[in-house]
């Protein structure tokens, strides 16, 4: 770790106790997020919320701008704040103009938040088709073979949660653009650790939660909707007082939706969650996503090399283009492996066929090199 990144370790008190390698599950709270939430609580105890709302709303506006920059959206008007990934994906699923006989392609092994909302559309006569995975993730030939004339949506995660396989979003985006298919992406396993460009990847919808690689507390997130797609969505799937133009005019009952992602705002926001996420995203952008990706790539390279030299089988293709921030090593009992690691002051997660390791930018090579020795011990 270079000296500039090492300076940030003090922002993560967890480092005083553990080598925390479980950011693909839930991130530990860092000092900046804690300060943002504590500041909110302190202010709200001693001042009128009516006096504080303009400040909070201003911070939430800046958060939308930062999130738009993080994913290279064309405008913050394409960003809606959400409570979690599933809320964003469900919002998209029920708003798309899908008809009986249409189908949606999902990838076998993907997280349920990006499968169940599409399966639920069976009540509308929409079929969800499962594409087999290969080597831990997406095979473009298998995906292409499943596309037919009634395929309307391809739903895919940036990174497979149970294997760490990084899917080729640009290739899928090209296919979707060429064939007029909606492209919906679950970005929670990459936002904050890997670069994201929704325009270059032709992504129509992207949802992600706050609690993993974005380094914030649970209960916040985002939904990106490409501006050109907004007019195609069917209004009224979910509506509330905050969903309409002139939303402060409560007794007008003017059910007119704005031409922005604001139409998906239902009502009172999760202010503390948004302030926490603002602090976390600000930290990530201060460090720089490219620099984060480079350092995490170094950690992952070291981890993969060490585990393979020790004879561990990994759950995904380790070609550079498929590597992410996640490494999953096959073990007979994932929970037992995690307990063994914790006894060596390393935190990991049992997932899929083994133990999942997921370091972030404040972790060190020395920390990840403790994993193999601890698993063998």
N, C-alpha and C positions, 0 to 999 in steps of 0.2 A: 504494500500500500504506500502510495507517495505521501509526502508530508501534508499536502493540501487536504487530501481525503482523510488522513489520520486525525486532523483537527476536528473533524465532525463526529468522531467516536464519542466525544463528551456529550453530544446531544442525545445519546442512547444509553440511559442508565443500565439497561439490561446487560451491557457488556461487562459490568462489574461482577456479574454472577455467572453468566452463560455465554457460550458461543451460540448465538441464536441463528439457526439455519432453517427457519420455518415460515418465511415470508409468503410462501404460496398458500398458507393457511390463514393466520392472523398476525399482523405485525405488532410488535411491542410498541407502546406509546413512547414517543420521543419528547424531549423537553419543550420543543416549540408547540407541538400539539397540546401538551398539557397546559402550557401557559395560555394558549388561546382559549381553551375551555374554562380554565380558572378565571381568566379575565372576564369572560362572559358572565360567569356566575357572580363574581364580585360586583360588576356593574349592575346586573339585574337585581341584586339585593338592595342597592342603595339609590337607585334612580328609577324614574318611571320608564317602563318599556316604550311608551309613546315617544319619549325623548330619545331613546336609544335606537328605535327602529330605523331611522334614516342612515345611521352609521352601519348597522348590521346589513341593511339592504345594499348599501354601497360596497361592502366587503363581498357580499354574494355576487354582485355584478362583476367585481374584479375577479372573483373565482371563475365565473363563466368565461371571462376573457382568457384567463390563464389555462383553463381546460381546453379552450379552442386552440390556443397556441400549442399546447402539449400534443394534440392530435392533428395539428395543421388543418383544422376546420376553416372554412372560408369566412366565418363570422361567429361571434358569440351568440347570435340569434339562432344558431343551429344547436345550441346546448340547452338542455333542461336539467335541473338538479333533481336527483332521484334518491330514494332511500336505500336502494341496493341494485345489483345487476338484474335480478329477476323482475323487478318492477319495470325496468326499462325494456326488457325483452318482451314481457307481457303487453306493455303498452303498444309496442310495434305489432305484435302478433294479432291483437284484436282490432287494430286500426287499419291494417292492410286490406285492400279490396279483393280478398280471396273468395273464390266461389266453389260450389260443389264440383268435385272432380279435379281440382287443382292439387298439386302436391308440393311438399317442402322436403328438401334433402338435409339430413343431419348426419353427423359422423359418429359411428360406433365408438364408445368410450368417452364421449364428451360429457361435460358436467350437466346434471339434470336441469339446471336453470336455463340451459340452451336447448333442451329437448322437450320437457314437459309443456311449456307454453305452446309449442307447435303441435304436439300430440293432442292437446286439449281442443284444437280446432276441428277435431273429428265431429263435433256437434254441428259444424257447418258443412260437413261432407268433404273436408280437406284431409288428404292423406299425408302422413309423415313417413318418409322412406329413409331407412338407415343404411348409410354407405359403410361397408367394412373398412376398418383401418388396416394399415400395413406398416410394419416396423415401428409401431407406436403412434402413428398419426396418419395424415392425409396422403393418399395416393391419387394424383390427378387423373390417371387413366381410369381408376375405379369410379371416381366421382363423375367423370364425363360419361361413362357408360350408363350411369343411373339417370342422367338427364333425359327427359322426354318433352313432348310438346306441351304438357300440362305442368311442367316444373316452373313454379313462380318464385320460389325463395330458396336460397342456399344459406343455411345457418351454420356458423363455424366459430370455434374459439381460436384466438391467436395462438395459444399454447395449450397443449393437452395437459390437464391437471394431474392425471394419474401416470403419465410417462415423461413429461417434459418436452415432448416433440413440438417443434415450432413449425406451424403450418405455413404454406406459401400463399399468403394473402394476395399478393400482386397477381399471381397466376389465376387464382379464383376470381378476383375482381375483373380481370380481362374477360374471362369466360362469361361472367354475369353481364358485363356491359355489351358484349357481342350478341348475346342471346336474349337480352331484355329481361333478365332475372334479377329480382331484388337480392341484395347481399347484406345479411344481418350478422354482426360480429359481436361475440362476447370477448371483451378486451381485458378482463380482470387479471389474467395471468401474465400480462406483459406491461400494462400501463404503469409507468414509474420506473421501469428497469430497462425496457427496450424502446427504441424510437417507434413512433406511430405516425403514419401519414394517410389519413382517410381519403384524401384526394388522389394520391398516387395509387392507392389500392382500390379505388372506385367503390369504397364502402358506402352503402346507403344509410345504415343504422349501426350504431355502436353503443353498447352499454357496459358499464363497469362499476364496481363498488369500491369503497374507500379503504377497506381494512387490510388489504394485502400489500402489493408492491407500491401502492400510493402512500403507504406509511401513516395512515390516519386511523381514527377510531371507527368502529363499525357503525353503520346506520346512515351512510351518505353515499352518493355516487353521482353518475351522470348518464344521460342519454343524448347521443348525437343523432340528429336527423338531417340528412342532406337537404338543403333548402328546396331543391327542385322536386323532392319527393313529398314535401308537406302538402301540396295541393292534391296529391293522389290518395292521401290517407282519408279514411272515412271518419268524419267528426262524430264525437259523442260517445266514443268507447268508454272513456272515463272523463267526467267533468266535475268541476267544483267552482267555488267562488273565484278562484284565481285563474280560471281557464279562459276568460273572455277579455275582450277589449274593455277599457274603462272599468276594471274590476272593482275599483273602490266605490263605484256608484251602485251600492248593494241592492237598492229597491227598483232599479231600472229594468232588471230581468232581460237584459239584452244579450241573448245567446249568440253572440257573434265572436268567432274565434280569431285570434291574431294570426297574421301570416308568418309566425315564427314558432320556435319550439316552446314558447311561453304557453301555448295552448295545452301543454301537458302538465302545467302547474295546477294542482288541485285546490290548494288552500294554504293554511299556515305551514311555513317551511320548518324543517329541522335546523334551527338557527345554530345551535351549538355544534351539530355535525358539520354544517357548512363552514363555520369558522375554523373548526379543527382541520377540515380538508383544505381550506385556504392556506393554513399554516404549513401543512404537509406538502402541498403542491409548490408553494413558494420555496420551501427547502429543496425540493427536487430540482426546481428550475435554477436555483442558486448554484447547486452543485453541477448541474448540466446532465441531461439524459444521455448524451453521447459519451460523456466521461463515465457515467454510471454503467452504461452498457459495456464499455471497454474493461472496466475493473471487474465487473461481475463475470464477464467472459473469461478473464484471467483466472478467477476463482473456480469457475466451472471446468475450465481446461485442466487445472491442477487436480481437482476432485475426480474427474473422469479418468485421468491418467493413473492416479494412485489406486483407485478402486479396481480398474481393469488389471493393473499389475498385480494386485492381490487376488485376482481370480473372480471378482464379482461380475455377474452378468447384469448389464443395464437394460432398462425397459424400453428404450427408444434408440433409433438410429442416431449415432453420434457425429454424423457428417456436420461440418461447421454451419451449413445453412439451416440445419434443423435444431441446433442447440439454442437453449433459452437460459433462463435463470434457474431452471429446475433440473435436478438429476435424481432419478429413481433407480436404486439398486435392488435387485431381487434378493430377498432373504426368506427363510422358511416362515418366520413369524414377525410381521412388521411391528406389532405392539411390543414384543419382547426386545426387538432391536432398538426401538425408541427408548425403552426403559434402560437398556444398557448404555445408550448414548447419554441419557440424562445423568446417569451416575458418573459419567465423565464430563459433566457440565456442558453437554452439547444438546440443543433442542432441535428435534426433527419431527416428522409426521409419518405415520403409517398410512400409505395410500397404494391403491392398485395391488401389484404383486410384490410390494416390498416397502422400503423405507425411502421417504422423499426428503431431499436436501434442497434448500432454497436460500442461498446467501444474498445479501444486499451490499450496497456500496461501502458500508461502514465495517463490514467483516474483513478479515485478513486471511492471507494464505495459511498462516499458522493455524488458524481456527479450522479451516476446512480440512487441513491435513491431519487433524485429530480424529476424523471420522473413521477412516479405514482401520486405524490401529484399535480404536474403541470397539468397532464391530467384530474384530478378530479376537479381542481380549476375553 
